[in-house]
Amino acid sequence: MVNETYTGTQVNRYASHSLVYLSTCLLIYFIIGIQYAALTPAWQVPDEPAHYNFIKHIAQTGSLPELKKGDYDQNYLARLTSEKFPPDLSVDSVRYESWQPPLYYILATPIFIIFNGALIPLRFFSLLLGAGVIVFAYLAVNELQSPISNLQSLIAVSFIAFIPQHIAMMAGVNNDSLSELIIAIGLWRILVMSNEPSAMSNSSFVIRHLSLGILLGLALITKSHAYLLAPVALVML
């Protein structure tokens, strides 16, 4: 809730400075992330071949894959990694992520089709989702601040945007970026709802809780660690 002692000028100045900082963080994030996506050799992001083959299966068959015996071959994986994925060794049999919830892979399938299976556009797609994580993490933490003091929000954005290994993962083909985005949006909505007055119209009540329910549903079909959003929402309710 906005403290009435703050002037409109103070709030506007805060909003302007925050927008500049957030925009700068996003710009630097994209500059670094694009280099990770473009310069990291194919399949050198953890589990990337298995995630890629999930998308490939949907694009080629129009159905979801099944995890089958032989999809995880430790000896072959050890050879691939020790030889740094040489072009003469196929990754088509690396399919051990077929058990994952499907939302990320379904969303990535049109990009796979449009760019004929090229790896870098898929990496850029994940990188874009990662930018959304930064924005909604900022909004979530900002719900805990006064309207003219956002130090924690800026710290949170800086950590998310500039930890090298996090950017590297956001610039790879995997479902981490979408699951983090849904978690960030969900936490933001939970904090917004907890800050709202209890007295609201029936229509507002339904819409706000329905939107949270949709986010929880999306989390369930994205990645297992996104399920943590459910108990957080339960505590808030």
C-alpha positions as CSV (number, residue, x, y, z in Angstrom):
1,M,0.0,0.0,0.0
2,V,1.3,3.5,-0.8
3,N,2.0,5.6,2.2
4,E,0.1,8.9,1.9
5,T,3.0,10.9,3.2
6,Y,4.9,10.3,0.0
7,T,4.4,13.1,-2.6
8,G,3.6,12.4,-6.2
9,T,6.9,13.8,-7.3
10,Q,8.8,11.4,-5.0
11,V,6.9,8.4,-6.3
12,N,7.3,9.4,-9.9
13,R,11.0,10.0,-9.4
14,Y,11.3,6.5,-7.8
15,A,9.4,4.9,-10.7
16,S,11.6,6.7,-13.3
17,H,14.9,5.6,-11.6
18,S,13.7,2.1,-11.2
19,L,12.7,1.8,-14.8
20,V,16.1,3.1,-15.9
21,Y,17.9,0.6,-13.7
22,L,15.7,-2.3,-14.7
23,S,16.0,-1.5,-18.4
24,T,19.8,-1.3,-18.0
25,C,19.9,-4.7,-16.3
26,L,17.8,-6.2,-19.1
27,L,20.0,-4.7,-21.8
28,I,23.2,-6.0,-20.2
29,Y,21.6,-9.4,-19.6
30,F,20.7,-9.7,-23.2
31,I,24.2,-8.6,-24.3
32,I,25.8,-11.3,-22.1
33,G,23.1,-13.9,-22.8
34,I,23.2,-13.6,-26.5
35,Q,27.0,-14.3,-26.4
36,Y,26.4,-17.3,-24.3
37,A,23.7,-18.6,-26.7
38,A,25.8,-17.9,-29.8
39,L,29.2,-18.9,-28.6
40,T,28.6,-21.9,-26.4
41,P,29.3,-25.0,-28.5
42,A,26.3,-27.2,-29.3
43,W,25.1,-29.5,-26.5
44,Q,27.5,-28.0,-23.9
45,V,24.7,-26.7,-21.7
46,P,23.7,-29.4,-19.1
47,D,21.2,-31.9,-20.5
48,E,20.6,-29.8,-23.6
49,P,20.6,-32.7,-26.1
50,A,17.8,-34.5,-24.1
51,H,15.7,-31.3,-23.9
52,Y,16.3,-30.6,-27.6
53,N,15.2,-34.1,-28.6
54,F,11.9,-33.7,-26.6
55,I,11.1,-30.6,-28.8
56,K,12.2,-32.5,-31.9
57,H,9.9,-35.4,-31.2
58,I,6.9,-33.2,-30.8
59,A,7.8,-31.3,-34.0
60,Q,8.2,-34.5,-36.0
61,T,5.4,-36.6,-34.6
62,G,2.8,-34.2,-33.2
63,S,2.8,-36.3,-29.9
64,L,4.6,-36.3,-26.6
65,P,7.6,-38.7,-26.2
66,E,7.7,-41.6,-23.8
67,L,10.6,-42.4,-21.6
68,K,11.8,-45.9,-22.6
69,K,14.6,-48.3,-21.7
70,G,17.8,-47.2,-23.3
71,D,17.0,-43.5,-23.4
72,Y,19.7,-43.0,-20.7
73,D,22.9,-44.7,-21.7
74,Q,25.6,-43.7,-19.2
75,N,28.5,-45.2,-21.2
76,Y,27.5,-43.3,-24.4
77,L,26.9,-40.1,-22.4
78,A,30.3,-40.4,-20.9
79,R,31.8,-40.8,-24.3
80,L,29.9,-37.8,-25.7
81,T,31.0,-35.5,-22.8
82,S,34.6,-36.7,-22.7
83,E,35.0,-36.1,-26.4
84,K,33.0,-32.8,-26.2
85,F,30.2,-33.9,-28.5
86,P,32.1,-34.4,-31.7
87,P,29.9,-34.1,-34.9
88,D,30.4,-37.7,-35.8
89,L,28.6,-38.9,-32.7
90,S,24.8,-38.5,-32.9
91,V,22.8,-37.2,-29.9
92,D,19.5,-38.5,-31.3
93,S,19.4,-41.3,-28.8
94,V,19.8,-38.9,-25.8
95,R,16.2,-38.8,-24.7
96,Y,16.2,-39.1,-20.9
97,E,14.3,-35.9,-20.3
98,S,11.1,-37.4,-21.9
99,W,9.5,-37.7,-18.5
100,Q,9.4,-33.9,-18.0
101,P,6.0,-32.0,-18.0
102,P,5.5,-30.7,-21.6
103,L,4.6,-27.0,-21.6
104,Y,8.1,-25.6,-22.4
105,Y,8.6,-28.1,-25.2
106,I,5.2,-27.4,-26.7
107,L,5.9,-23.6,-26.7
108,A,9.3,-24.1,-28.3
109,T,8.0,-26.4,-31.0
110,P,6.9,-23.6,-33.4
111,I,10.4,-22.1,-33.2
112,F,11.9,-25.5,-34.0
113,I,9.7,-25.8,-37.0
114,I,10.2,-22.2,-38.3
115,F,14.0,-22.4,-38.0
116,N,14.3,-26.0,-39.2
117,G,15.6,-27.3,-35.9
118,A,18.4,-24.7,-35.5
119,L,19.8,-24.7,-32.0
120,I,20.5,-21.0,-31.5
121,P,16.9,-19.7,-32.0
122,L,15.7,-22.2,-29.4
123,R,18.4,-20.8,-27.0
124,F,17.2,-17.3,-27.8
125,F,13.7,-18.3,-26.9
126,S,14.9,-19.5,-23.4
127,L,16.9,-16.3,-23.0
128,L,13.8,-14.3,-23.6
129,L,11.9,-16.2,-21.0
130,G,14.7,-15.5,-18.6
131,A,14.3,-11.8,-19.2
132,G,10.7,-12.2,-17.9
133,V,12.1,-13.8,-14.7
134,I,14.1,-10.6,-14.1
135,V,11.1,-8.4,-14.6
136,F,8.7,-10.3,-12.4
137,A,11.2,-11.0,-9.7
138,Y,11.7,-7.2,-9.5
139,L,7.9,-6.7,-9.3
140,A,7.6,-9.4,-6.6
141,V,10.3,-8.1,-4.3
142,N,9.0,-4.5,-5.0
143,E,5.7,-5.5,-3.3
144,L,7.6,-5.8,-0.1
145,Q,9.1,-2.2,-0.3
146,S,7.8,1.3,0.3
147,P,7.2,3.2,-3.0
148,I,10.4,5.2,-2.7
149,S,12.8,2.6,-1.3
150,N,13.6,-0.4,-3.5
151,L,17.1,-1.5,-2.5
152,Q,16.1,-5.1,-2.1
153,S,14.4,-5.1,-5.5
154,L,17.6,-3.8,-7.2
155,I,19.7,-6.4,-5.4
156,A,17.4,-9.2,-6.5
157,V,17.4,-8.0,-10.1
158,S,21.2,-7.7,-10.1
159,F,21.7,-11.3,-8.7
160,I,19.3,-12.8,-11.2
161,A,20.6,-10.9,-14.2
162,F,24.3,-11.2,-13.6
163,I,25.2,-14.6,-12.0
164,P,27.2,-16.2,-14.9
165,Q,25.9,-19.7,-14.4
166,H,22.3,-18.6,-14.3
167,I,22.7,-16.7,-17.5
168,A,24.4,-19.7,-19.1
169,M,21.4,-21.9,-18.1
170,M,18.9,-19.3,-19.4
171,A,20.8,-19.3,-22.7
172,G,20.4,-23.0,-23.2
173,V,17.6,-25.3,-24.3
174,N,15.9,-26.4,-21.2
175,N,12.7,-25.8,-19.2
176,D,14.4,-24.0,-16.3
177,S,13.6,-20.6,-17.9
178,L,9.9,-21.1,-18.2
179,S,9.6,-22.7,-14.8
180,E,11.4,-19.8,-13.2
181,L,9.2,-17.3,-15.1
182,I,6.0,-19.0,-13.8
183,I,7.4,-19.1,-10.3
184,A,8.3,-15.4,-10.5
185,I,4.9,-14.4,-11.8
186,G,3.2,-16.6,-9.2
187,L,5.1,-15.1,-6.3
188,W,4.3,-11.6,-7.6
189,R,0.6,-12.4,-7.8
190,I,0.7,-13.9,-4.3
191,L,2.3,-10.8,-2.8
192,V,-0.1,-8.5,-4.7
193,M,-3.1,-10.5,-3.4
194,S,-1.7,-10.5,0.2
195,N,-1.3,-6.7,0.0
196,E,-4.8,-6.1,-1.3
197,P,-7.6,-5.2,1.1
198,S,-9.9,-8.1,2.1
199,A,-13.0,-6.2,1.0
200,M,-13.3,-6.5,-2.7
201,S,-16.1,-7.2,-5.2
202,N,-17.1,-10.7,-6.0
203,S,-15.9,-10.3,-9.6
204,S,-12.5,-9.1,-8.5
205,F,-12.2,-11.9,-6.0
206,V,-13.0,-14.5,-8.7
207,I,-10.7,-13.0,-11.3
208,R,-7.7,-12.7,-9.0
209,H,-8.0,-16.2,-7.5
210,L,-8.7,-17.6,-10.9
211,S,-5.5,-16.1,-12.3
212,L,-3.5,-17.6,-9.5
213,G,-5.2,-21.0,-10.1
214,I,-4.2,-20.8,-13.8
215,L,-0.6,-20.0,-12.8
216,L,-0.5,-23.0,-10.5
217,G,-1.9,-25.2,-13.3
218,L,0.8,-24.0,-15.7
219,A,3.4,-24.7,-13.0
220,L,2.3,-28.3,-12.8
221,I,2.8,-28.8,-16.5
222,T,6.2,-27.1,-16.7
223,K,8.7,-28.5,-14.2
224,S,8.5,-30.4,-10.9
225,H,10.4,-27.7,-8.9
226,A,7.7,-25.2,-9.9
227,Y,5.3,-27.2,-7.7
228,L,6.7,-25.3,-4.8
229,L,4.5,-22.4,-5.8
230,A,1.4,-24.4,-4.6
231,P,2.2,-24.5,-0.9
232,V,3.3,-20.8,-1.0
233,A,-0.1,-20.0,-2.4
234,L,-1.8,-22.1,0.2
235,V,-0.1,-20.3,3.0
236,M,-1.1,-16.9,1.5
237,L,-4.8,-18.0,1.2
